[in-house]
Amino acid sequence: MSSDAPVTFLTQDAFDRLVAELEHLSTTGREEIAKRIEAAREEGDLKENGGYHAAKDEQGKQEARIRTLQHLLKTATVSEAPESHGVVESGTVITAVVAGGEERFLLGNREIAVGSELDVYSEASPVGAAILGLKEGEKTSYTAPNGREIAVEIVKVETYNGQ
């Protein structure tokens, strides 16, 4: 990871919640999946055993989530949301005119805003990378995945208060 990579911050609540989820998935969750796979395996022919394949798929998703959580918890900075100074940074709530329509969203990791109605954009997303470091009133554009150029104007930058 380069030193100029955006820092993903997590609130203490989000960090604690994710640690608990990782602990559950790594222990009880793995045991439950192993039991389901074993029970389905005992039913016979694995080629036509829907329960077995469903359990194996779920196991793969669970292991992917474990890896994601391990990486996130290892690399994130635990702190309060940064105090807004009118500059777009990770952990701030942005009001922006995007493609002609006003949007309000959190820039950061979606794990921070669990339970919030805010949309969340990653700093690595096309819009996130384009606006990171901009000040209120500044304009830019970014190329959407479909190749279209999207105009963005930063209207307001606020401190994230957990809602």
N, C-alpha and C positions, 0 to 999 in steps of 0.2 A: 504494500500500500504506500503510495507516495505521500510526502508530507503535505502536499497541497490538496489532497483529497478532502472532500467535505466531511466534516465530523457528524456522525449520527448521534444525536443526544436522545437519552431516554429519561423521563422523570423517574424518581425513586419508585413511585407506585407501579409504573410500567415495567421497570426492571424487576421488581419483586414478583409481579404477576408472571412475567416470562420465565423467571427462575423456577417458580412453582410449576408452571406448565412443563418446562423441560424435565424437572425432577419426576413428575407424574408420567410423562411419555417414556422416559428412559427406564422406569421401573415397572409400575403397575400396567402402563399402556403396553409395553413390550410383552409382559406376561400374558395379558388378556389376548393379544393377537396370536401369540404362540399357541395358546390353548384352543383358540378358534381354528387355527390352521390344522392342528393335530386332530381335533374333532372332525373336521371336514375330510381330512386324509383317511380317517377310519371308515368313512362312508363308501370308499371303494374307488372306482375308476376316476382318476384325476383329470382325464381329458374332458369329461362331460360333467364335472363337478363344479357347479356354479358357486356354491358356498366357499369352496377352496380358492377359486380364482378371485372372488370378491375379497376374501380375507388377505390373500397375497397382495392384491392391489392396495388395500388399506394399509398393509404393512409398509409397502413402498412409500406411500404418502406420509405415513407417520415418521419413517426414517428420514425423509426429505425435510420434514418440519423440524426434527431434532437437529439436523445439520444446520438448518437456517438459524435456529435459536442459538446454537452453540457459537456460530460465527457472529451473530448480532451481539450477543452478550459479551463476547470476547473483545469486540472492536468498538462498542458504543461508549460514549461518555455519559455518565449519570450525573445529572444536575437539574436545576430548575430551567425552565425555558429562558432563553436569552432575553434580556430587557431590550425592547424595541428602541432603536435610534433612527427609525425611518429607512433602514437599510435591510434588504431582503437577505435573510440568513436562515440556516436550518433551525427549525423550531419556532419560526414566526408565522403569524397568520397574515395572509396577503389578501388584499382586495385589489383586483386588477380587471381591466377591460381586456378580454381575450377574444379575438375575432369579432369585435363589435359588441359583445355581451359582457356584463359585469359578473365576476365570479369571486367568491370568498373561499379560501382554502388554506390548509396548513402545509407548509413546506417541511418535509421531514419523513420520518418513518411512520407507516400506518399503525404500528403497534402503540404509538403514543396516544392516538386519538380513538382508541377502542371505546365505544359507548358515546362518542361525540357524533354530531350530525355533519361535521365538517368533512369535505372531501380532502384527501391527502395526496400530494404529489411529491415524489422522491426528488432529491437534488439531482439525481442522475437522469431523470426523465427529460425529454426534450424541452418542455416548458421550464422545469426546475433549473436545468443547466443554463438556460438563456437568461433567467431573471436573477439568479444568484448574484448578490453584490450590488444590484441596482438600488437606486434611491427612489423615494416617492416622487412622482411626476416624470420619471424617466420612461422612455419607450425603447422597445427592441422588437425583434421578430425571431421566430425559430421555424425550422422545417419540420413539419409533422411527419409521422411515419408514412403517410400516403404521398409525400412529396410536396404538399401544399405549404406555402409560406403563411404563417399565422402571426398577426400583429398583436403585441402585448403592451399595455401601459400600466405601470404600477400606480395605483390610486392611494393605497394606505398600507402601512406595515404596522402590525400590532404584536404585543407580547401575547403568547399563548397562555391562556388561563385555565386550561383543562376542559373547555367546553366548545 
